[in-house]
């Protein structure tokens, strides 16, 4: 009772094919294969320690008294 025989699996396969059809199952299989391939490529490309990705540094402008610039220091109300 704990394991299924080959006849159980064949009946399940026939029922799944009858419900979904072979075309939809073929599409699901190809989509799953493409997803696995994409995952493997992503793991392979992202796992290199020789070329660490450094984020670009923030570009700061020269301090110019521009009337449109807001000072970031908080002012207290008196």
MMTF fields as JSON, N, C-alpha, C and O atoms, coordinates in Angstrom:
{
  "mmtfVersion": "1.0.0",
  "mmtfProducer": "UNKNOWN",
  "numBonds": 311,
  "numAtoms": 312,
  "numGroups": 78,
  "numChains": 1,
  "numModels": 1,
  "chainsPerModel": [1],
  "groupsPerChain": [78],
  "chainIdList": ["A"],
  "bondAtomList": [4, 2, 8, 6, 12, 10, 16, 14, 20, 18, 24, 22, 28, 26, 32, 30, 36, 34, 40, 38, 44, 42, 48, 46, 52, 50, 56, 54, 60, 58, 64, 62, 68, 66, 72, 70, 76, 74, 80, 78, 84, 82, 88, 86, 92, 90, 96, 94, 100, 98, 104, 102, 108, 106, 112, 110, 116, 114, 120, 118, 124, 122, 128, 126, 132, 130, 136, 134, 140, 138, 144, 142, 148, 146, 152, 150, 156, 154, 160, 158, 164, 162, 168, 166, 172, 170, 176, 174, 180, 178, 184, 182, 188, 186, 192, 190, 196, 194, 200, 198, 204, 202, 208, 206, 212, 210, 216, 214, 220, 218, 224, 222, 228, 226, 232, 230, 236, 234, 240, 238, 244, 242, 248, 246, 252, 250, 256, 254, 260, 258, 264, 262, 268, 266, 272, 270, 276, 274, 280, 278, 284, 282, 288, 286, 292, 290, 296, 294, 300, 298, 304, 302, 308, 306],
  "bondOrderList": [1, 1, 1, 1, 1, 1, 1, 1, 1, 1, 1, 1, 1, 1, 1, 1, 1, 1, 1, 1, 1, 1, 1, 1, 1, 1, 1, 1, 1, 1, 1, 1, 1, 1, 1, 1, 1, 1, 1, 1, 1, 1, 1, 1, 1, 1, 1, 1, 1, 1, 1, 1, 1, 1, 1, 1, 1, 1, 1, 1, 1, 1, 1, 1, 1, 1, 1, 1, 1, 1, 1, 1, 1, 1, 1, 1, 1],
  "groupList": [{"groupName": "UNK", "atomNameList": ["N", "CA", "C", "O"], "elementList": ["N", "C", "C", "O"], "formalChargeList": [0, 0, 0, 0], "bondAtomList": [1, 0, 2, 1, 3, 2], "bondOrderList": [1, 1, 2], "singleLetterCode": "X", "chemCompType": "L-PEPTIDE LINKING"}],
  "groupTypeList": [0, 0, 0, 0, 0, 0, 0, 0, 0, 0, 0, 0, 0, 0, 0, 0, 0, 0, 0, 0, 0, 0, 0, 0, 0, 0, 0, 0, 0, 0, 0, 0, 0, 0, 0, 0, 0, 0, 0, 0, 0, 0, 0, 0, 0, 0, 0, 0, 0, 0, 0, 0, 0, 0, 0, 0, 0, 0, 0, 0, 0, 0, 0, 0, 0, 0, 0, 0, 0, 0, 0, 0, 0, 0, 0, 0, 0, 0],
  "groupIdList": [1, 2, 3, 4, 5, 6, 7, 8, 9, 10, 11, 12, 13, 14, 15, 16, 17, 18, 19, 20, 21, 22, 23, 24, 25, 26, 27, 28, 29, 30, 31, 32, 33, 34, 35, 36, 37, 38, 39, 40, 41, 42, 43, 44, 45, 46, 47, 48, 49, 50, 51, 52, 53, 54, 55, 56, 57, 58, 59, 60, 61, 62, 63, 64, 65, 66, 67, 68, 69, 70, 71, 72, 73, 74, 75, 76, 77, 78],
  "secStructList": [7, 7, 1, 7, 7, 2, 2, 2, 2, 2, 2, 2, 2, 2, 2, 2, 2, 2, 2, 2, 7, 2, 2, 2, 2, 2, 2, 2, 2, 2, 2, 2, 2, 2, 2, 2, 2, 2, 2, 2, 2, 2, 2, 2, 2, 2, 6, 7, 1, 1, 1, 7, 7, 7, 7, 7, 7, 7, 7, 7, 7, 7, 7, 7, 7, 7, 6, 6, 7, 7, 7, 7, 1, 7, 7, 7, 7, 7],
  "xCoordList": [0.808, 0.0, 0.865, 0.394, 2.108, 2.975, 3.584, 3.964, 3.694, 4.292, 3.313, 2.432, 3.5, 2.642, 3.328, 4.544, 2.556, 3.113, 3.097, 2.603, 3.635, 3.682, 2.279, 2.062, 1.33, -0.054, -0.711, -1.48, -0.412, -0.947, -0.432, -1.197, 0.869, 1.457, 0.934, 0.737, 0.706, 0.146, -1.279, -1.643, -2.071, -3.436, -3.4, -4.176, -2.516, -2.382, -1.958, -2.485, -1.016, -0.558, -1.685, -1.814, -2.488, -3.617, -4.636, -5.172, -4.902, -5.869, -5.337, -6.093, -4.058, -3.472, -3.507, -3.831, -3.184, -3.223, -4.654, -4.887, -5.611, -7.007, -7.504, -8.31, -7.047, -7.511, -6.824, -7.5, -5.515, -4.775, -4.498, -4.41, -4.362, -4.008, -2.508, -1.775, -2.053, -0.611, 0.018, 1.177, -0.715, -0.129, 0.182, 1.255, -0.73, -0.499, 0.631, 1.443, 0.701, 1.781, 3.131, 4.138, 3.166, 4.409, 4.859, 6.048, 3.907, 4.245, 4.757, 5.711, 4.143, 4.584, 5.997, 6.83, 6.26, 7.601, 8.663, 9.749, 8.366, 9.364, 9.563, 10.685, 8.493, 8.629, 9.459, 10.292, 9.231, 9.999, 11.475, 12.354, 11.747, 13.127, 13.832, 14.998, 13.128, 13.713, 13.977, 14.976, 13.086, 13.274, 14.485, 15.259, 14.655, 15.801, 17.101, 18.096, 17.099, 18.292, 18.636, 19.805, 17.632, 17.867, 18.405, 19.276, 17.887, 18.37, 19.834, 20.634, 20.183, 21.567, 22.504, 23.599, 22.085, 22.921, 23.09, 24.174, 22.035, 22.115, 23.03, 23.782, 22.98, 23.852, 25.302, 26.202, 25.524, 26.886, 27.462, 28.626, 26.68, 27.16, 27.296, 28.221, 26.424, 26.447, 27.397, 27.623, 27.963, 28.796, 30.272, 31.057, 30.698, 32.134, 32.658, 32.113, 33.716, 34.33, 35.494, 36.014, 35.906, 37.023, 36.641, 37.495, 35.394, 34.941, 33.824, 32.654, 34.165, 33.101, 32.482, 33.177, 31.18, 30.482, 30.472, 29.957, 31.047, 31.103, 30.058, 30.063, 29.166, 28.164, 28.811, 29.823, 28.247, 28.844, 28.736, 27.778, 29.738, 29.767, 28.797, 28.523, 28.288, 27.362, 28.121, 29.19, 27.56, 28.179, 27.661, 26.453, 28.59, 28.197, 28.652, 29.752, 27.804, 28.128, 28.9, 28.889, 29.559, 30.255, 29.231, 28.119, 29.615, 28.686, 28.553, 29.471, 27.406, 27.101, 25.823, 24.899, 25.761, 24.563, 23.48, 23.275, 22.814, 21.74, 20.434, 20.192, 19.581, 18.341, 17.375, 16.459, 17.552, 16.656, 17.122, 16.393, 18.306, 18.847, 18.361, 18.39, 17.915, 17.438, 18.538, 19.129, 18.812, 19.822, 19.286, 18.118, 20.107, 19.641, 19.713, 19.208, 20.321, 20.374, 19.006, 18.38, 18.555, 17.244, 17.371, 18.331, 16.412, 16.383, 15.34, 14.268, 15.662, 14.705, 13.873, 14.349, 12.598, 11.722, 12.006, 12.239, 11.988, 12.235, 10.984, 10.991],
  "yCoordList": [-1.182, 0.0, 1.264, 2.335, 1.146, 2.301, 2.704, 3.863, 1.784, 2.138, 1.824, 0.973, 2.539, 2.337, 1.414, 1.479, 0.561, -0.317, 0.409, 1.532, -0.236, 0.351, 0.57, 1.505, -0.262, -0.129, 1.135, 1.801, 1.454, 2.69, 3.914, 4.825, 3.923, 5.056, 5.157, 6.262, 4.018, 4.047, 4.615, 5.379, 4.247, 4.781, 6.286, 7.03, 6.74, 8.174, 8.896, 9.968, 8.333, 8.93, 9.031, 10.056, 8.005, 8.022, 9.089, 9.79, 9.215, 10.21, 11.623, 12.491, 11.866, 13.187, 13.526, 14.659, 12.581, 12.825, 13.075, 13.916, 12.363, 12.57, 13.948, 14.557, 14.438, 15.741, 16.88, 17.787, 16.856, 17.993, 17.881, 18.905, 16.695, 16.529, 16.554, 17.077, 15.985, 15.861, 17.185, 17.426, 18.061, 19.337, 20.216, 20.817, 20.298, 21.127, 20.534, 21.283, 19.221, 18.597, 18.835, 19.012, 18.842, 19.11, 20.547, 20.8, 21.495, 22.89, 23.064, 23.808, 22.396, 22.489, 21.924, 22.485, 20.818, 20.219, 21.122, 21.245, 21.764, 22.646, 23.906, 24.4, 24.429, 25.594, 25.26, 26.057, 24.09, 23.664, 23.477, 23.855, 22.902, 22.731, 24.066, 24.216, 25.046, 26.369, 27.069, 27.773, 26.875, 27.492, 26.897, 27.628, 25.593, 24.94, 25.388, 25.627, 25.505, 25.953, 27.394, 27.719, 28.249, 29.631, 29.726, 30.547, 28.886, 28.878, 28.441, 29.046, 27.4, 26.925, 27.982, 28.185, 28.657, 29.718, 30.871, 31.445, 31.209, 32.28, 31.93, 32.781, 30.702, 30.27, 30.256, 30.655, 29.799, 29.731, 31.136, 31.372, 32.056, 33.417, 34.217, 35.02, 34.03, 34.826, 34.312, 35.004, 33.144, 32.557, 32.793, 32.182, 33.66, 33.865, 34.829, 35.918, 34.431, 35.273, 36.077, 36.981, 35.745, 36.449, 37.866, 38.754, 38.086, 39.38, 39.908, 39.846, 40.426, 40.931, 42.192, 43.052, 42.28, 43.437, 44.536, 44.358, 45.673, 46.817, 47.816, 48.193, 48.25, 49.214, 50.554, 50.912, 51.29, 52.585, 53.56, 53.533, 54.415, 55.387, 56.521, 56.835, 57.124, 58.238, 59.47, 59.8, 60.131, 61.32, 62.514, 62.721, 63.296, 64.483, 65.715, 65.751, 66.708, 67.947, 68.856, 68.665, 69.829, 70.82, 71.624, 71.862, 72.036, 72.805, 74.208, 75.025, 74.455, 75.756, 76.238, 75.453, 77.505, 78.051, 78.232, 79.326, 77.164, 77.183, 77.437, 76.786, 78.351, 78.629, 77.451, 77.403, 76.508, 75.352, 74.209, 73.23, 74.298, 73.242, 73.412, 74.517, 72.326, 72.353, 71.828, 70.785, 72.535, 72.105, 70.903, 70.892, 69.91, 68.685, 68.753, 67.853, 69.783, 69.898, 70.318, 71.24, 69.618, 69.939, 71.177, 71.327, 72.035, 73.262, 73.085, 72.526, 73.559, 73.465, 74.734, 75.834, 74.543, 75.706, 76.372, 75.697, 77.683, 78.382, 79.103, 79.75],
  "zCoordList": [0.0, 0.0, 0.0, -0.382, 0.421, 0.504, -0.82, -0.982, -1.785, -3.068, -4.193, -4.069, -5.286, -6.44, -7.428, -7.607, -8.065, -9.083, -10.429, -10.535, -11.437, -12.773, -13.317, -14.087, -12.94, -13.431, -12.866, -13.559, -11.636, -11.053, -11.821, -12.137, -12.115, -12.825, -14.253, -14.759, -14.912, -16.266, -16.266, -17.16, -15.276, -15.181, -14.931, -15.531, -14.059, -13.798, -15.07, -15.369, -15.827, -17.072, -18.094, -18.763, -18.226, -19.166, -18.758, -19.616, -17.475, -17.007, -17.26, -17.697, -16.994, -17.228, -18.709, -19.066, -19.578, -21.02, -21.471, -22.339, -20.898, -21.277, -20.847, -21.55, -19.727, -19.229, -19.973, -20.458, -20.073, -20.62, -22.113, -22.791, -22.637, -24.042, -24.226, -23.385, -25.334, -25.556, -25.934, -25.596, -26.631, -27.052, -25.849, -25.787, -24.903, -23.714, -22.873, -22.331, -22.754, -21.99, -22.663, -21.976, -24.002, -24.719, -24.463, -24.271, -24.461, -24.191, -22.768, -22.541, -21.818, -20.428, -20.292, -19.581, -20.974, -20.922, -21.508, -20.943, -22.647, -23.255, -22.41, -22.3, -21.815, -20.933, -19.703, -19.272, -19.148, -17.979, -18.34, -17.566, -19.499, -19.937, -20.148, -19.782, -20.739, -20.947, -19.617, -19.468, -18.658, -17.345, -16.633, -16.015, -16.711, -16.076, -16.741, -16.056, -18.081, -18.792, -18.409, -18.199, -18.319, -17.912, -16.502, -16.217, -15.615, -14.232, -14.171, -13.457, -14.915, -14.921, -15.492, -14.968, -16.562, -17.131, -16.145, -16.042, -15.426, -14.44, -13.29, -12.816, -12.837, -11.744, -12.213, -11.474, -13.438, -13.965, -14.164, -13.84, -14.682, -14.941, -13.655, -13.536, -12.707, -11.485, -10.437, -9.445, -10.598, -9.566, -9.718, -8.993, -10.637, -10.824, -9.779, -9.603, -9.082, -8.06, -8.642, -7.987, -9.886, -10.497, -10.918, -10.937, -11.25, -11.751, -10.86, -11.239, -9.68, -8.806, -9.393, -9.934, -9.277, -9.81, -8.76, -7.656, -9.123, -8.221, -8.701, -9.873, -7.824, -8.268, -8.593, -7.99, -9.527, -9.872, -8.708, -7.935, -8.605, -7.52, -7.825, -8.983, -6.764, -6.92, -7.405, -6.891, -8.384, -8.935, -8.149, -8.037, -7.606, -6.857, -7.618, -8.17, -7.637, -8.324, -7.383, -6.167, -7.949, -7.131, -6.348, -6.819, -5.154, -4.33, -4.908, -4.834, -5.472, -6.054, -5.399, -5.185, -5.082, -4.46, -5.518, -6.044, -5.807, -6.783, -6.041, -5.024, -6.498, -5.774, -5.794, -4.973, -6.702, -6.773, -5.894, -5.734, -5.321, -4.485, -3.057, -2.516, -2.446, -1.082, -0.176, -0.454, 0.895, 1.848, 2.619, 3.008, 2.84, 3.481, 4.993, 5.664, 5.552, 7.008, 7.524, 7.0, 8.567, 9.148, 10.024, 10.78, 9.91, 10.711, 11.804, 11.572, 12.975, 14.077, 14.133, 13.851, 14.511, 14.664, 15.991, 16.994, 16.003, 17.271, 17.726, 18.773]
}
